[in-house]
Amino acid sequence: MKRAITAEDIWPIERYGAERKALKKALVEKKKHRRLDVGPVATFYFENYETMWSQVQEMLWIEKGGEEQLADELRAYNPLIPQGSELVATVMFEIDDKARRETFLRKLGGVEETAFIEFDGEKVVAVPEADVDRTTADGKASSVQFLHFPFSAQQKDKFRKAGRVILGFEHPAYSHMSVLSETARAALAEDFD
């Protein structure tokens, strides 16, 4: 499995445009096992090379920024590709009502430090992406978080065989958990070396 997108991996805009609809349809099918709801408003989107390649191509398609934009997109999205001993997720707190969302996020500071995956006596705690602080000084969390779940070799082996995997948060204002389906667990295990 590839661990980084390079300029050589990117299709010309014309080719992407011609195949865009079919690519997006195929990706929706693959992503459905990588999308997991935790509680009423949090969704984990577990990323991989394919999801990030698609994101870069789509940004180039929409913004048409050429080579200059490509460098920025690769800097932004390559860190979200798992490197063989981790799972990487984009987490979105989705609340349509702006006032309700603002109030909720003001209570959620530090939530990025409380996400975990638990299985067979193991607990892997998330490490937030270090690009930017996702909680402000006054305690407001961002509605989008980027999390890495680092696994040891032993944890990877256990995860591949795990019967029950729990994904959740242990935050005082948002303490929710979900059990992964076997299909989701197997899809995520493909991210490991």
C-alpha positions in Angstrom: 0.0 0.0 0.0 1.3 3.5 -0.9 2.1 5.8 2.0 2.4 9.1 0.2 0.9 10.9 -2.8 3.4 12.3 -5.2 3.0 14.7 -8.2 3.4 11.6 -10.4 0.3 10.0 -8.9 -2.0 12.9 -9.9 -4.0 12.6 -13.0 -4.4 15.4 -15.5 -7.5 17.4 -14.9 -9.0 16.2 -18.2 -8.6 12.5 -17.3 -10.0 13.1 -13.8 -12.9 15.0 -15.2 -13.7 12.1 -17.6 -13.6 9.5 -14.9 -14.7 11.6 -11.9 -18.3 10.2 -11.6 -17.2 6.6 -11.7 -14.3 7.2 -9.3 -16.6 8.9 -6.8 -19.2 6.1 -7.0 -16.6 3.4 -6.4 -15.1 5.4 -3.5 -18.5 5.8 -1.8 -18.8 2.1 -1.6 -15.3 1.7 0.0 -15.8 4.6 2.4 -19.0 3.2 3.8 -17.0 0.8 5.9 -14.6 3.5 7.0 -17.2 5.9 8.2 -18.3 5.4 11.8 -20.7 7.4 13.9 -19.9 7.9 17.6 -22.7 9.4 19.6 -25.3 11.8 18.2 -23.0 14.3 16.4 -19.5 12.8 15.8 -18.5 11.0 12.7 -15.1 9.3 12.2 -13.9 9.1 8.6 -10.9 6.8 8.6 -8.5 7.9 5.9 -6.1 6.0 3.6 -4.1 6.6 0.4 -7.2 6.2 -1.7 -9.4 8.6 0.2 -6.6 11.2 0.3 -5.7 10.8 -3.4 -9.4 11.4 -4.2 -9.4 14.5 -1.9 -6.4 16.0 -3.6 -7.8 15.3 -7.1 -11.1 16.8 -6.1 -9.5 19.9 -4.7 -7.5 20.4 -7.9 -10.6 19.8 -10.0 -12.7 22.3 -8.1 -10.1 25.0 -7.6 -8.0 24.5 -10.8 -4.9 25.9 -9.1 -2.4 23.8 -11.0 1.2 23.0 -9.9 1.2 25.7 -7.2 -1.9 24.3 -5.6 -0.7 20.7 -5.9 2.2 21.4 -3.5 -0.2 22.8 -0.9 -2.6 19.9 -1.2 0.1 17.3 -0.9 1.4 19.1 2.3 -2.1 19.2 3.7 -3.3 15.6 2.9 -0.2 13.4 2.9 0.1 13.5 6.8 -3.4 11.9 6.9 -2.3 8.7 5.1 -1.6 5.9 7.6 2.0 4.8 7.6 1.5 1.1 8.4 1.3 1.2 12.2 -1.5 3.6 12.7 -5.1 4.4 11.8 -5.8 8.0 10.9 -9.3 9.6 11.1 -10.9 12.9 10.3 -13.5 13.5 12.9 -16.4 15.9 12.3 -18.8 17.2 14.9 -21.8 17.9 12.7 -24.5 20.2 14.0 -26.5 22.2 11.5 -27.8 24.9 13.8 -25.0 27.5 14.1 -25.9 28.7 17.7 -26.2 25.2 19.0 -22.9 24.1 17.3 -21.1 27.1 18.9 -22.4 26.3 22.4 -21.6 22.6 22.0 -18.0 23.3 20.8 -17.3 25.7 23.6 -17.8 22.7 26.1 -15.7 20.3 24.0 -12.1 21.7 24.5 -9.5 18.9 24.5 -11.8 16.3 23.0 -9.1 15.4 20.5 -7.0 14.1 23.4 -9.8 11.7 24.6 -10.6 9.6 21.6 -9.7 5.9 21.8 -10.0 2.5 20.2 -10.3 -0.5 22.6 -10.1 -4.2 21.8 -8.9 -7.4 23.5 -7.6 -5.7 26.6 -5.8 -3.0 24.5 -6.5 0.7 24.4 -5.0 2.9 21.7 -5.4 6.6 22.5 -5.5 9.1 19.7 -2.7 11.6 19.0 -4.0 14.8 17.4 -2.4 16.0 14.2 0.2 18.5 15.2 -0.3 21.0 12.4 -2.5 23.3 14.4 -4.0 23.4 17.8 -7.6 22.3 17.4 -8.7 23.7 20.8 -8.5 27.4 21.3 -7.1 29.0 24.5 -10.6 29.7 25.7 -11.5 26.0 25.4 -13.5 25.9 22.2 -12.9 22.8 20.1 -12.8 22.8 16.3 -15.6 21.0 14.6 -13.0 19.1 12.6 -10.3 17.1 14.2 -7.5 15.0 12.7 -6.4 12.0 14.8 -3.7 9.4 14.6 -4.1 6.1 16.5 -0.6 4.6 16.8 -0.5 0.8 17.2 2.4 -1.4 18.3 3.1 -4.6 16.4 1.3 -6.7 19.0 -1.7 -4.4 18.9 -1.9 -4.6 15.1 -2.0 -8.4 15.4 -4.7 -8.3 18.1 -6.8 -5.8 16.1 -6.7 -8.0 13.0 -8.3 -10.8 15.0 -10.4 -8.8 17.5 -13.9 -9.9 18.1 -15.1 -6.6 19.5 -13.6 -3.2 18.8 -14.9 -0.1 20.5 -14.3 3.4 19.2 -15.1 6.3 21.5 -14.5 9.5 23.5 -13.9 9.9 27.2 -14.6 13.6 27.4 -16.8 15.0 30.2 -19.1 16.7 27.7 -19.0 13.9 25.1 -18.5 10.4 26.4 -19.9 8.2 23.7 -18.8 4.9 22.2 -19.6 2.7 19.2 -18.8 -0.9 18.4 -17.3 -1.5 15.0 -18.9 -4.0 12.7 -16.7 -6.9 11.6 -16.7 -5.4 8.1 -15.4 -2.0 9.4 -12.7 -3.7 11.6 -11.5 -5.7 8.6 -11.4 -2.6 6.3 -9.4 -0.6 8.9 -7.0 -3.5 9.4 -6.0 -3.2 5.8 -4.2 0.0 6.7 -1.5 -1.9 8.6 1.7 -3.3 7.1 
